Amino acid sequence: MKNVVITGSTRGIGFYMAREFLSAGCNVTLSGRGEDLAAAAHNELKPFEGKYIYIPCNVREKASLQNLWDASYKQWGSVDIWINNAGQNTPYKFSWETGETYTENVIMTNITGMVYGSQVAAVGMLKQGHGAIYSMEGLGSDNMIQLKTILYGTTKHALRYFMKGLAKELEGTGVIAGRLSPGMMLTDFITKTPDGDPSEVLGDEKFKKVFNIIADKPETVASFFIPRILSNTRNDVLIAWMTNAKAGWRFMTAGFRKGKLI
Ligand SMILES: NC(=O)c1ccc[n+]([C@@H]2O[C@H](COP(=O)([O-])OP(=O)(O)OC[C@H]3O[C@@H](n4cnc5c(N)ncnc54)[C@H](OP(=O)(O)O)[C@@H]3O)[C@@H](O)[C@H]2O)c1
C-alpha cells in the first residue's frame, strides 16, 4: 500500500483525503501549522491508529517541508504520494484594498509553499526512484476572473503553470506530477475569513444560491479523488471533480435539488 503525505490536512479537503487514503489501507502523514491535530480529528482517525502520524509543517518555510519529508520517509520507508494542499484565501475585497499581510500570506502559502513542497518532494522522489506529486487547484487555475478574488486566483493560476512545467521537467524520470481540481466545497475556506470570522459571502444571497447548486462537502470530493490518485500512473494528469458538463447539469436540475449546504 502507498505512503502518502498531505500538507494542510488538519481540516477541510486535506483531512478528508487523509481519512480516505487511510480507509484504502495507505499510511498517511497529516500536517498543519499547529503542534498537533485537534482531539476531534484524532478521534475520527481512531480506527487507523498506527497507520498515520502528524508532523507540524508551515509550508511557507522550506526547512519545515524538508522536515515533513524526512520524518515521513523515516516513518514509512518511502513517500509514494505527496499532495500540496495547504492553501489560504484573502478577505473578499478588491486587490488594491487587500492589506500587505493578507497579500503576502496568500502568495507565500499558495505559491511559495506549493513550489517548496514540490521541490522537496521531487528531490526525495528522484532519489528513491519513484513517486507522484499533486497540487490542489482552485479558482483562477482555468483563467476565470472573479472580482475581489483575483489575488487568490493569481496564485492558483501560477500553480497550474508550475505543475504543468514540473510534469514536463520530470518526464521519463519515474516521478510524475499532476493536479487536483475540487470545485467548490463547504469548508472553513469558504465560510470563514482568513481571521476566522464568519465570511462576508455568507450574507450574499446570490453567492449562497450558486454555492448550494454547485458546491459539495469535502468528504464527497475526497472519495472521488482517492481511488483516481491511487490508480493514476499518467504524468501531467488533471483529476477534476466539477467538470463543466457536471456544473451545467447541476444548474439544469437545480430546482430538484434537496437540502442546502449554507
Ligand atoms: N473550499 C473550496 O471551495 C476550495 C475550492 C477550490 C480549491 N480549494 C483549495 O483546497 C485547499 C484546501 O482548502 P480547504 O477548503 O480544505 O480549506 P480549509 O478548510 O481552510 O483548510 C486549509 C488547510 O490548509 C492548512 N494551512 C493553511 N496555511 C498553512 C500553512 N502556511 N502551512 C501549512 N498548512 C497551512 C490549514 O491547516 P492549519 O490551519 O492547521 O495550519 C488547513 O489544514 C486549498 O489549497 C484551497 O485553495 C478550496
The ligand as an ORCA input file, in Angstrom:
! r2SCAN-3c Opt
* xyz 0 1
  N     -13.140     25.161     -0.267
  C     -13.203     25.393     -1.565
  O     -14.279     25.717     -2.118
  C     -11.974     25.239     -2.415
  C     -12.142     25.328     -3.802
  C     -11.047     25.163     -4.636
  C      -9.795     24.909     -4.091
  N      -9.634     24.858     -2.740
  C      -8.279     24.590     -2.249
  O      -8.279     23.429     -1.437
  C      -7.207     23.501     -0.494
  C      -7.741     23.216      0.895
  O      -8.755     24.132      1.175
  P      -9.959     23.838      2.180
  O     -11.164     24.356      1.513
  O      -9.907     22.458      2.687
  O      -9.553     24.903      3.315
  P      -9.502     24.853      4.914
  O     -10.602     24.023      5.450
  O      -9.396     26.284      5.306
  O      -8.136     24.096      5.195
  C      -6.907     24.688      4.881
  C      -5.788     23.798      5.361
  O      -4.537     24.427      5.000
  C      -3.714     24.492      6.157
  N      -2.808     25.638      6.066
  C      -3.102     26.944      5.868
  N      -1.968     27.686      5.847
  C      -0.930     26.812      6.007
  C       0.477     26.945      6.055
  N       1.081     28.138      5.939
  N       1.222     25.831      6.245
  C       0.624     24.631      6.383
  N      -0.689     24.414      6.345
  C      -1.458     25.515      6.163
  C      -4.677     24.543      7.338
  O      -4.045     23.986      8.461
  P      -3.691     24.793      9.815
  O      -4.596     25.995      9.903
  O      -3.958     23.760     10.872
  O      -2.252     25.152      9.667
  C      -5.789     23.604      6.866
  O      -5.482     22.264      7.160
  C      -6.603     24.890     -0.654
  O      -5.449     24.828     -1.459
  C      -7.690     25.685     -1.367
  O      -7.163     26.743     -2.121
  C     -10.700     25.003     -1.894
*
